[in-house]
Amino acid sequence: AKNHTSTSKVLAILEYNDSKKRWYIHDQSTLQTTFLRCADEVPIVDGDVLLMGDRRFVFHAVENTPNAAPQQVLGTIAVGRQHVSAPRCVLTPLIEEGEQDAPQEQNFRGDAHLLNRANLDPENYTITSKVTCENGQWYIKDRSQLQTTYILCQDPMDLKDGDSILMGNRVFTFNC
């Protein structure tokens, strides 16, 4: 009741799907402040918002298109005239109104990337994560000692025993 970062009367919906025998959560807050901590690998899809440290990024999976204009990307890429079909993704920082010195959008190519201050936000000392791609599905895993990587609960997300949920400025542990 005293959490002033709770942005609406309903922060999230927690529901049990009887046919699937699973619990699900999805964000309902006005300012989108319900996140699930990425303890194990969590699948991510285009448009998901990731909270890493104190900054939010939008994840975009990029389709590989032949004859596309070259872009500056981070990761291992082939050199020469060969066609590269490695998976690509983009992390775009969400910038608050009037914010200065915001980090730039980052393009990644390849199937695994460690995300850290150097390649996302040099001033943010709480970022360390890993993004991987397996068979076209992207995953994120928190690798920071402070466990500061969360994913926004946009669509209903599976919950399992022990998951941590950030709602407003408070972390809750889900037990079933």
KAWOLIN-V330194 format. One record per residue. RES is the residue in one small letter. PHI is phi as a letter, one per 30 degrees, with the letter a starting at -180 (* if undefined). PSI is psi in whole degrees, 0 to 359 (NA if undefined). OMEGA is omega as a letter, one per 30 degrees, with the letter a starting at -180 (NA if undefined). Layout:
BEGIN
RES,PHI,PSI,OMEGA
RES,PHI,PSI,OMEGA
END
This chain:
BEGIN
a,*,334,a
k,c,9,a
n,d,104,a
h,d,357,l
t,c,358,l
s,d,118,a
t,c,359,l
s,a,174,a
k,d,328,l
v,c,114,l
l,d,315,a
a,a,164,l
i,c,127,l
l,c,118,a
e,b,153,l
y,c,127,l
n,c,107,a
d,d,323,a
s,d,327,l
k,c,351,a
k,h,45,a
r,b,151,l
w,c,146,l
y,b,152,l
i,b,144,l
h,b,148,a
d,d,138,l
q,b,5,a
s,d,150,a
t,e,317,a
l,c,13,l
q,h,69,a
t,c,27,l
t,c,117,a
f,b,152,l
l,c,128,a
r,d,139,a
c,d,78,l
a,d,306,l
d,c,183,l
e,d,130,l
v,b,127,l
p,d,139,l
i,b,150,a
v,b,165,a
d,e,128,l
g,j,349,l
d,d,145,l
v,c,127,a
l,c,132,l
l,c,112,l
m,b,115,a
g,i,239,l
d,c,21,a
r,b,140,l
r,c,139,l
f,b,145,l
v,c,130,l
f,c,133,l
h,b,123,l
a,d,137,a
v,c,127,l
e,d,138,l
n,d,117,a
t,c,130,l
p,d,149,l
n,i,21,l
a,d,153,l
a,d,141,l
p,d,144,l
q,b,154,l
q,d,122,a
v,b,154,l
l,c,145,l
g,k,183,a
t,d,123,l
i,b,156,l
a,d,150,l
v,c,159,a
g,j,203,a
r,c,16,a
q,d,152,l
h,d,128,a
v,c,123,a
s,c,25,l
a,d,147,l
p,d,147,a
r,b,150,l
c,b,164,a
v,b,136,l
l,c,118,a
t,c,120,l
p,d,139,l
l,d,122,a
i,c,126,l
e,d,152,a
e,e,130,l
g,i,0,a
e,d,137,l
q,c,159,l
d,h,36,l
a,d,149,l
p,d,163,a
q,d,160,l
e,d,140,a
q,c,132,l
n,c,136,l
f,b,143,l
r,b,138,a
g,j,178,a
d,c,358,l
a,a,138,a
h,b,132,l
l,d,128,l
l,c,129,a
n,b,184,a
r,e,319,a
a,e,321,a
n,c,3,l
l,b,305,a
d,a,91,a
p,e,334,a
e,d,354,a
n,c,107,a
y,d,8,a
t,c,8,a
i,c,124,l
t,a,113,l
s,b,173,l
k,b,132,l
v,c,132,l
t,b,160,l
c,b,125,l
e,b,120,l
n,h,41,l
g,i,354,l
q,c,126,l
w,d,146,l
y,b,151,l
i,b,145,l
k,b,131,l
d,d,129,l
r,b,9,a
s,d,149,l
q,d,332,a
l,d,359,a
q,h,66,a
t,c,25,l
t,c,125,a
y,b,158,l
i,b,135,a
l,d,134,a
c,d,72,a
q,d,292,l
d,d,162,l
p,e,129,l
m,c,143,l
d,d,141,l
l,c,145,l
k,b,161,a
d,e,129,l
g,j,354,l
d,d,143,l
s,c,136,a
i,b,126,l
l,c,117,l
m,b,116,a
g,i,239,l
n,c,19,a
r,b,136,l
v,c,131,l
f,c,146,l
t,c,130,l
f,c,127,l
n,b,134,l
c,b,NA,NA
END
